Amino acid sequence: MEKRQLGQSGLEASVLGFGSWAIGGDAWGPVQDQESIEAIQAALDGGINLFDTAPVYGKGHSEALLAKALGSRRKEVLIATKCGLVWDEAGTVSRNSTYDSIMREVDLSLKRLQTDYIDVYQIHWPDLETDMEQSAKAMNDLYQAGKIRAIGVSNFDVSHMEAFRKISPLHTLQPPYHLLRRDIEETILPYCVDSQVGVLAYGPLGHGLFSGKMTPGTTFPEGDFRAKNALFQGDAFLRNLQFVQELKAIAAEKDTTPGHLAIAWVLAQPGLSVALVGAKTAEQVRGNLRAADVKLTSADHKRIEAALQVVYTA
């Protein structure tokens, strides 16, 4: 599988990364640990070398399960995890990127991941109650100490990144990005290109919307965050499904699927390093792997943009 540099970190990642949110078991409906382990191992066997997780995914469960699945193959991969979202005894999650909190979190993650270093450590969300200087200093101190090999942030805008980079190097950004969520194209992507910050895009499949498997009657089980997500509600959902039908027609001519087309589109954008694709099963992983081989022509891009215009301006 093709690999790309993660900014100026010196690390090379597969263009497809494994997103571990779903295997935490608390946001995507029912999931079985053994199936999750098999999914991770299928990703490894398929050439994926970047695995993205976070403490808040299942309150530590995703990290622990990833460690179990990787086993002796840990050194073959890049583990990307996060800090800055913490929970209390009642399970309430809040943002905390203070110096001391980051230092506590990294040691807890290292223990759950059964490793003595983290390849890419990311602040999950900007903490507006904490001065960016102390957050950036914590990350830089961890980097200088060798506990982490690259410094990343997630869901940051340009002003957040600029403030961070005054104190610390910044190697990666992880933003949401897919065909129907393109706000980062205005300022964030150009900034990352100019600043040589690698981009790990999450949600390239539109949280499953572009899989082509959903219908107007699709519902989501209790605990699945999509049950309340605007992409899957009312008239907007019907319009989105109409766009997916247009994608299916384009994909069929390329002997691929709308999901693969959507992932390939993300990877074709300037500045993109990795498309993070979540999966619960080995079968889903093996299907996603084929997206790495889909190449879009300029004509394909024009047809996709035309389909967007037709559906969303009608």
N, C-alpha and C positions, 0 to 999 in steps of 0.2 A: 504494500500500500504506500502511496505517496506520503512523504513527510515534509513538514514545513517548519521553519525556525519560529520559536516563540519569542518574538521581539529580539532584544539584544541579550537574552539569557544564555545563549549557547546551547539550549536544549532543542531537540528536534522531536516533534510530535506527529503522529499519524493524523491525516486530515479528518478522519472520523474519530471522535472521542466517545467514550462510554459515559453517559450521564446516569448517576446513581441516585437521583431523587426518588424514583419510584420504588426502589428496593428498600428504602427506609420503612415503607409500610404504613405511612400515615397521611398520604395526600393523593394517591392514585388508585384507591380501591384495594381489594384483596390482592395479596402477593405471597407466594410461597418461597421460603428461604432456599430450599434446594433448587427450585427453578431459577432463582436469582444467581446462585452459585454457578449453575450450568450456563447461564447467560454470560456471566463474566468470563468463564473459561472459553466459551465460543468466541467472544470478542478477542481474547488473547490469541487463539488459534487462527483467527481471521486477519491478524496483523494490526489490530488496534493496540496502541501502546500508551494511550492517555486515558486515565480513569478519574473522573471528576466526582467529588462527593462533598459532604459538609456535615458537621456535627448535628445541625438541626434536622437533618433528614432522618427521621425516626429517633431523634434524641440520642444519637450515638450508634444506632443500629446499622445504618448504612456503612459507616466507617468500619465497624467491627466485622460485618459480613464481607466487605471487600477484602479485608486482611485475610480472612479465612479462605476465601476463594482464590486469592493470589498465591498464598502459601509460599513455596520455595521460589516462585517465579517473580517475586516482588522486584528484584533488581533489573528485570527485563522491561519494566514499565515506568511511566511517570505518574505519580499520584498527585492530583490537585485537590486540595481541600481548603476549608475556609475558616474564618473566625468572625466575630462581631455580632452574631445572633446567639443569645444565651437564654436559658430558661430557668425558672425558679421551681420550688417544690410543688407548686400547683400546676406546673407545665406551661405557664405563661411565658411567651417568647418576647424578648425585647432586644433592642440594639445596644451594644456596649463595645466600643472600640477604644477604651482607655488602655494605657500602657500596661497596667497590671492585669487587666482582663485578658488581653491578647497573650501575655506571657503565661497565664494559667491555662488558657485554651490550647495553646500549642502543645503543652506537655500532655494534656488529656487526649488530644488527637494522636500524638505519637504513640501513646499507650494503646489506644483502640486499634490503630493501624499496624501495631506490632512492628514498628520501624524506628530507626534513630534519625531519620531525616525525612522531610517533605519536599517534593520536587517543586511544586508551585503552591504557594500559600497566599490566599486571597481574602481581603476584607469583603464580607458578603454584601453588605449595604452600607452606604455612608451613615455615620452616626453624627447627626447634626448637633447633638448635645456635648460632643467632645471635640476639643481643638484638634484639627487635623495634624498638627505638629507632633503630638504625642503618639497618635496612631502610626504615623509614618516612621517615627523614631523607633517604635517597637518593632515594626517590620524590618527596618534596616539593621537593627541590632541582631535580630534572629538570622538575617542573611549573612552578616559579618561573622556570626558565631558558627555558621555552617549547619544550623538546624533546618534551614530552608535553602533551596537552590535557585529559586526565582520568586520575585515579589509580584503579586497580582491584586487587582481589585475587581469588584463585580457591581454592576448597576450604578457606576459612577458617571457623572457628566463631565464635561470639559473643565469646568471650574474646580470640581473636586480633584481631578487628576492634576491640574496645574498646581494646586495647593500642596498636594502630596509630593509632587516631583521637586518641590523646593527643598525638601528634607531628605528624600530617599529616591533611589532608582525605582523605576516602575517598568516591569517587563510585559505584563499582560493585563488586558481588560476582558471581563466576561459580561456582555450585554445580551438582552433578549433580541432576537432578530429572526424574522421569517418574512415570507411574501406579503403578509398582511400586517406586519409590524415593522415599519421601515424608518422610524424617526431618527435612528442613529446615523442615517445617511447624510443628514444636514450638516452636522458639525462634528459628531463624535468619531465617525470613521475617518474623515479627512485628518482630524487631529492625530489619531492613532497612526495613520500612514506617515504623516510628517514627523512624528515623535518616535517612530520605530517601536511602537507598542503593539505586541501581538494581540489578536482578537480571537477569543473563544466564544463563538455564538451559541447561546442556548435557545431551545425551542424551535429549531429549524423545521420541524414537522408540524408546527402550529399546534403543539400538544396533542398530536394524533389527528388533527383535522385533515391534513393532506394525505393521510394513509389511503383515502379513497374507500374506507370501510364503513363510514358513517352515513346514516340516512336521516330524514326528517324525524323519524321515530326513535332515534338513538337517545338513550338516557344513561345516567351515570350513577354508580352505587354510592351509598353513604360513605363519606370520607374521601371521595374523589373531588379535588378542588375544581374540576371542570364543571361540576354541577352548578357553580355560581359564577363561572367565568363568562365575560361578555361575548366571547367568540362563539359560544355554544347556546346562546339565548335568543328565543323569539325570531323575529324577522331577520336579524343579523345572521343567525345561524343558517337560515334558509338561503340567504344571499351568499354566504360563504360556501355552502354546499354547491351552489350553482357555479361558483368559480372553480371548485374542485372538479366538477364535470368538464369544464373547459380544459383543465390541466390533464385530465384523463385522455382527452382526445389528442392533445399534443404528445403525451407520453406514449400512447399506443403507436404512434408513427415512429417513435424511437425504440420500440420494443422494450419499454421500461414502465415504471409505475408513477403515479403522481407524487408519491412520497419520495422516490428517488430523484425525480425532477426537482422537487422543492429543496432537497438537500444539496443537489448539484448547483442549483441557482445560488444558494447561500455561499458555497465554496468558490463560486466564480466571481464574487464581488471583491473589489480592490481592498487589500489590507486584511482579508480573512485568513486566519491560520488554521482553525479547527471548527468543525460543526459538531457540537455535543448532542448526541442522540441517545435518548433514554430507551431502555428495554427491560421487560420483566422476564422474558424467556429466551432460550437459545434460538428458537425459530425466528423470533423477531430480530435478533442480532444478525443471523445469517441473511435475512432479507435486507436489512439495512446496509450490510457490507457492499451490496451491489451498487449502491449509490456512488461509491468512490470511483467507479469506472464510467460514469455517465458524463459526457462532455457536451456542453451546450454551444451551439453556433450562434452567430449574431442574429440569424433568422429566428432561432428558438427564443432568444431574449425578446425580440420584437413581438413575437406571437404571445408570449406570456404577458408582456406589458399591455398589449392590445386587449387581451382577455380581461385584465384587471379594469381597464377603462370601460369596456362594454358592460361588465357586470356591476361595477360600482358607480357608474354615472348614469345608468339607465333610469 
